[in-house]
């Protein structure tokens, strides 16, 4: 996850100094998009039922994944 304190954004402003846009390195922009996507997935799955770790491991073993 991107550390927002390390971002060094540059701003595009109007003649009066009003910020209208932001400039970020492409890698930082992509990391921010990934973080937003991850948070959206978490929010969508918030109400899904959960299973215990033991059940999860059992399912993974049964399916041959571990």
Secondary structure, 3 states (H helix, E strand, C coil): CCCHHHCCCEEEECCCCCEEEEECCHHHHHHHHHHHHHHHHHHHHCCCCCCCHHHHHHHHHHCCCC
